[in-house]
């Protein structure tokens, strides 16, 4: 058989930030938003979500009240990574919450066409665990539903943290927690993230450092809103399941497990997205790269920069046919760098043209 042709894309620097930008989102009219990453690296950022204006200038999004910690009425965001902009201009913000302060995880939907709050959906207790860390999600415009990747976050590096998918039906408000015990959401044995020649580590209860093991993290839905793709961080597999199945309450846990498909290979990664041709893009941490899992199941690196792509993180798709991604340098941040902060400023966001359209033509 002939070798699979190698593809390279040209990347360009698009924006720079003083704070560690987590996930990006771009509205249909080209407004760039980013979440400020919640992992500690000094003083917390003033705003949880910002809009990039120009030349490094930012402003709170959607306004100062909603971009700062919750007040006594619950207006505000505790912390977040997950941020999405819908084709109709709705921006959705996934608040991780702050249990110690009495703030549950919630989804804030803000209508940028009217500049008004659309709705707030609180994640019920039955859909969370004591280790819940709801860090990313996909929006299903056909079924008006949200599929959340609950990574689960433990103080112990070896503890996978009970990862699961949380499916929220926005029409009915019904929420279910699914595939918590399936191998597709758990870290894989023997997969260790190595960056800049060193394992990415976290301190355990005994004060020793161990390589991190992390399951479900990346989640996305295809432009036709048929398949939900997902993967863990320290895994080498991309999986998918039909969106309709995640909402079908007639399916048992075993039924859902049987409907999960292994889609293909990948490297240790953080964020994912997918185009109309079924190319699943991954932010390839260990190769300082962006890679793609093809529908054939094969994986290839399509862009690499050993100087600049240090922990490529979150993706978003722009109305201009580009895919945007942040670089967070998390392996240089104190939680994963033996307590030391060695990140350089500014933090950067890059873009490249997608291999196939990222939206379905209308």
C-alpha positions in Angstrom: 0.0 0.0 0.0 1.3 3.5 -0.7 2.3 5.7 2.2 -0.2 8.1 3.6 0.8 11.5 2.1 2.1 13.9 4.8 0.2 17.2 5.3 1.6 20.4 6.7 -0.3 23.5 7.4 1.0 27.0 7.8 0.3 28.6 11.2 0.3 32.2 12.1 0.4 34.2 15.4 -3.0 35.9 15.8 -3.2 37.3 19.3 -1.1 37.7 22.5 -2.3 37.9 26.1 -0.8 38.9 29.4 -2.7 36.1 31.2 -2.8 32.4 30.5 -5.6 32.0 27.9 -7.3 28.7 28.2 -10.0 28.0 25.6 -10.8 30.4 22.7 -14.1 31.1 21.1 -15.0 33.2 18.0 -18.4 34.6 17.3 -19.9 34.6 13.8 -18.9 38.3 13.4 -15.3 37.5 14.3 -15.1 38.6 18.0 -12.4 36.6 19.7 -13.0 35.5 23.3 -10.8 33.5 25.6 -11.2 32.0 29.1 -8.4 32.7 31.6 -7.0 29.5 32.9 -7.9 28.7 36.5 -4.8 26.7 37.4 -2.7 28.7 39.9 0.3 30.6 38.6 0.5 33.6 40.9 -2.3 36.1 41.4 -5.6 35.0 39.8 -6.6 36.9 36.7 -8.9 39.9 37.2 -11.4 38.6 34.7 -12.6 35.0 34.0 -13.5 35.7 30.3 -12.1 38.4 28.1 -12.6 39.7 24.6 -9.5 40.5 22.6 -9.7 44.0 21.2 -6.4 44.6 19.4 -2.6 44.7 20.1 -3.0 42.8 23.4 -5.8 45.0 24.7 -8.7 43.0 26.3 -12.0 43.8 28.0 -14.2 41.7 30.3 -16.8 39.5 28.6 -19.7 39.8 28.6 -19.3 42.5 31.2 -17.4 43.1 34.5 -20.2 41.6 36.7 -20.3 38.3 34.8 -16.6 38.1 34.3 -15.7 38.2 38.0 -16.4 35.9 40.9 -20.1 35.4 41.8 -21.8 37.9 44.0 -24.5 37.1 46.6 -27.0 36.8 43.8 -24.9 34.3 41.9 -24.0 36.7 39.1 -20.4 35.9 38.0 -18.1 33.1 37.2 -16.0 31.1 39.7 -13.5 29.7 37.3 -13.6 28.1 33.8 -11.9 26.7 30.9 -14.8 25.7 28.6 -16.0 28.4 26.3 -18.0 28.1 23.0 -19.6 30.4 20.5 -22.6 29.1 18.5 -23.2 29.9 14.8 -26.2 32.0 15.9 -24.1 34.2 18.2 -24.8 32.6 21.5 -21.7 32.3 23.7 -21.8 29.6 26.3 -19.5 29.7 29.4 -19.0 26.6 31.5 -18.4 27.6 35.1 -16.4 24.9 37.0 -17.9 26.2 40.2 -16.5 26.5 43.7 -18.0 24.0 46.2 -16.3 25.6 49.2 -18.1 28.9 48.4 -21.4 27.1 47.7 -21.3 27.7 43.9 -22.3 24.7 41.8 -21.1 24.2 38.2 -23.3 26.0 35.8 -23.6 26.9 32.1 -24.1 30.6 31.3 -25.5 31.4 27.9 -25.1 34.9 26.6 -26.7 36.2 23.5 -24.2 38.5 21.7 -26.8 39.6 19.1 -28.8 41.4 21.9 -26.0 41.6 24.5 -28.2 40.0 27.1 -28.2 37.0 29.4 -30.1 34.2 27.7 -30.2 31.6 30.5 -28.3 29.9 33.3 -28.4 26.1 33.7 -27.1 24.7 37.0 -25.6 21.2 36.9 -27.5 19.1 39.4 -25.8 17.2 42.2 -26.7 13.8 40.7 -24.6 14.6 37.6 -21.4 15.5 39.6 -19.0 13.8 42.0 -16.8 15.1 44.8 -14.0 15.2 42.2 -15.9 16.9 39.4 -13.9 19.3 37.2 -16.2 20.3 34.2 -13.6 21.7 32.0 -14.9 21.5 28.4 -18.1 20.8 26.4 -19.7 20.5 23.0 -23.0 22.1 21.9 -25.5 20.2 19.8 -27.5 22.7 17.8 -29.8 19.9 16.4 -30.9 18.6 19.8 -30.3 21.8 21.8 -28.1 19.9 24.2 -24.7 20.2 25.9 -22.2 17.3 26.3 -19.7 18.1 29.1 -16.3 16.4 29.7 -16.0 16.0 33.4 -12.3 15.4 33.8 -12.5 14.8 37.5 -9.6 16.3 39.4 -7.8 14.6 42.3 -4.9 15.7 44.5 -3.2 12.4 43.7 -1.5 12.2 40.3 -2.3 8.5 40.0 -6.0 8.9 40.7 -8.0 9.3 37.4 -10.7 11.3 39.2 -14.0 9.6 38.1 -14.2 11.1 34.6 -17.5 10.9 32.7 -19.7 12.7 30.1 -22.6 14.8 31.4 -25.4 15.2 28.9 -27.7 18.2 29.5 -30.9 18.6 27.4 -31.5 22.3 27.3 -35.2 21.8 26.2 -36.2 19.6 29.2 -33.5 20.4 31.7 -32.8 16.7 32.2 -29.2 15.9 32.9 -27.5 12.5 33.0 -24.0 11.3 33.8 -22.8 8.5 31.5 -19.9 6.3 30.6 -18.1 7.0 33.9 -16.6 3.5 34.1 -15.7 3.0 30.4 -12.1 2.6 29.3 -12.6 5.4 26.7 -12.7 8.1 29.5 -9.9 6.7 31.6 -6.1 7.2 31.3 -4.3 4.4 29.5 -1.6 2.5 31.3 2.0 3.3 30.3 1.2 6.6 28.7 3.3 9.3 30.2 3.4 13.0 29.1 6.9 14.2 28.4 7.5 17.8 27.5 10.8 19.6 26.9 12.5 16.3 27.8 10.9 16.0 31.3 7.8 14.1 32.5 4.9 16.4 33.4 4.5 15.8 37.2 2.2 16.6 40.0 2.8 16.5 43.8 1.1 13.7 45.8 0.0 13.6 49.4 3.5 12.5 50.5 5.1 15.5 48.9 6.6 13.5 46.1 6.2 14.2 42.4 4.6 11.7 40.0 3.8 11.8 36.3 0.3 12.9 35.8 -2.4 10.4 34.6 -5.5 12.2 33.2 -8.6 10.8 31.5 -11.4 12.5 29.6 -10.5 16.0 28.6 -11.1 16.8 24.9 -14.7 16.8 23.6 -16.3 18.1 20.3 -19.2 17.4 18.0 -19.0 17.2 14.2 -20.4 20.0 12.0 -23.4 17.8 11.1 -24.2 17.3 14.9 -24.2 13.5 14.5 -21.1 12.3 16.4 -19.5 13.4 19.6 -15.7 12.8 19.6 -13.8 12.6 22.9 -10.5 11.5 24.4 -8.3 11.6 27.5 -5.1 13.5 28.0 -2.7 10.6 28.8 -4.2 8.3 26.2 -3.4 7.4 22.6 -7.0 6.9 21.4 -9.8 9.0 20.0 -13.4 7.7 20.5 -16.8 8.7 19.3 -20.5 8.0 20.1 -23.7 9.3 18.4 -25.0 12.4 20.0 -28.5 11.0 20.0 -27.4 8.0 22.1 -26.0 10.3 24.9 -29.5 11.7 25.4 -31.4 8.4 25.0 -32.5 7.5 28.5 -33.8 4.2 27.3 -30.2 3.0 26.8 -28.6 1.3 29.8 -25.0 1.9 30.7 -24.1 -1.4 29.0 -26.0 -0.3 25.9 -24.0 3.0 25.8 -20.7 1.2 26.3 -21.5 -1.0 23.3 -22.1 2.1 21.1 -18.7 3.7 21.8 -16.3 3.4 18.8 -12.6 3.8 18.9 -12.0 6.3 16.0 -8.2 6.2 15.7 -4.8 6.9 17.1 -3.5 10.1 18.6 -0.7 11.4 20.9 -1.0 12.9 24.4 -3.1 15.9 23.9 -5.4 18.5 25.5 -8.0 20.0 23.1 -9.8 18.5 20.0 -12.0 19.7 17.2 -13.3 18.1 14.0 -14.1 19.2 10.4 -16.7 18.1 7.8 -14.3 15.4 6.4 -14.0 13.7 9.8 -10.4 15.0 10.5 -10.1 15.2 14.3 -7.5 17.8 15.2 -5.6 17.5 18.5 -3.4 19.8 20.4 -0.4 17.5 20.6 1.4 18.4 23.8 4.4 16.1 23.7 5.3 16.9 20.1 4.8 20.7 20.5 2.4 20.3 17.7 -1.0 20.2 16.2 -1.9 16.8 14.8 -4.9 15.1 13.1 -6.5 11.8 13.4 -7.8 10.8 10.0 -11.0 8.8 9.3 -8.7 5.9 8.5 -7.6 5.9 12.1 -4.1 7.1 11.3 -2.5 10.0 13.1 -0.1 12.6 11.7 1.5 15.9 12.9 0.5 18.8 10.6 2.2 21.7 12.4 5.1 21.7 14.9 7.1 24.4 16.6 9.4 23.4 19.4 10.0 27.0 20.5 6.4 28.3 20.5 3.9 25.4 20.8 4.6 24.6 24.4 1.4 22.8 25.6 -1.0 23.7 22.8 -4.4 23.7 24.6 -7.8 24.7 23.3 -9.3 24.9 19.8 -12.1 26.9 18.3 -13.3 27.2 14.7 -13.7 30.7 13.2 -16.2 31.9 10.5 -13.2 32.5 8.3 -12.3 28.8 7.8 -9.4 29.0 10.3 -8.9 26.9 13.4 -7.5 28.8 16.3 -5.6 27.4 19.3 -4.1 28.7 22.5 -0.7 27.8 24.0 -0.8 27.6 27.8 2.7 26.3 28.9 1.0 24.5 31.7 4.0 22.2 32.2 5.9 25.3 33.2 3.3 26.4 35.7 3.7 25.6 39.5 1.1 22.7 39.7 3.1 20.7 37.1 6.5 22.1 37.5 7.5 21.3 41.1 6.1 24.6 42.4 8.0 26.8 40.0 6.6 29.3 37.5 8.8 29.3 34.4 6.3 30.4 31.7 7.3 33.2 29.4 5.1 36.1 28.5 3.0 36.9 26.5 0.7 33.9 26.1 -0.1 33.3 22.5 -2.9 32.2 20.2 -2.3 30.9 16.7 -4.4 29.9 13.7 -4.3 27.8 10.5 -6.6 27.0 7.7 -8.6 23.8 8.2 -8.0 20.8 5.9 -11.7 20.7 5.2 -14.6 23.1 6.1 -15.4 23.3 9.8 -19.1 24.2 9.2 -21.7 22.5 7.1 -22.8 24.7 4.1 -26.3 26.0 4.2 
